[in-house]
Amino acid sequence: MPDIAYLNGKWMPISKAKVSIEDRGFQFADGVYELIRVYAGRPFHLREHLTRLLASAEQIAISPTLSILQLERIVHAGCQKCGYASAKIYIQFTRGAAPRLHHFPERIRPTWVMTFRKLAPLEEAIRRRGVSAITLSDVRWGRCNIKSLNLLPNVMAREQAVRAGHFEALFIRNGLVTEGAGSNVFAVIGNRIITPKEGPAVLSGITRELILALGKKDGLLMVEETLSLTQLRAADEIFLSGTTIELLPVVRLDGKKIGTGRPGPVSQTLYSAFSAYLQIAR
């Protein structure tokens, strides 16, 4: 049963999954989400993703009706049902359905949605040649560390980037780099690999955290600190991290070449370490 959905306790084809038009996820983007990668039929860093999901829900005062252990069992069941070796699992958890009022309704039951779809990995040719990105003003709300459904600025930024022939848009707030529309950002400057530190403007990705750990294990100087747009443009290398893209070099920024204009040695070293970790994790 490929491309399946789990909706409030029931399994079904994605085409059959329906939620109320009064669901607050639809009406207000009142909910949170996670995207999980499946390698060789196994969800990658599942516990970390689910922990972040429930932490995000807690920060917007949604009480979960399922525990992490229950969620893990559902996810594993979905992986077996869909049968995909490579897949992406999308989990959306909203406050639930109620007549449209801005304040939280009483006696409301949250809505749980999961979808399991086949994932075609990023073409290695793209990774080998690298991608281009643009920078845009960060107009998002002040709590980007919550993985909420409020993604309209991200959607608009990514659309602007794609329409102009780029892979990603990188957000700039008060002269400082925050993150990409759908990724975290790293810059290689000399012997330091810098990524913007966690905070209200940065959602720390699970892949970001793994890359930091792998780099430190290999003796690289991995640094979490503020990163200015000036530093980014002068970087020796730039690369992105994310669940579906893993680690992806950026070779042009705002139309100008980064470093040699090709993926650099640090990003290649870290991607090799990431690939080796995947083999062990499986």
Secondary structure, DSSP 8 states (H G I E B T S, - for coil): --SEEEETTEEEEGGG----TTBHHHHH--EEEEEEEEETTEETTHHHHHHHHHHHHHHTT---SS-HHHHHHHHHHHHHHH--SSEEEEEEEE--B-SS-SS--SS---EEEEEEEE-----HHHHHH-EEEEEEE----S-TTS-BS--HHHHHHHHHHHHTT-SEEEEEETTEEEEESSSEEEEEETTEEEE---BTTB---HHHHHHHHHHHHTT-EEEES--BHHHHHT-SEEEEEETTTEEEEEEEETTEE-TTSS--HHHHHHHHHHHHHHHHH-
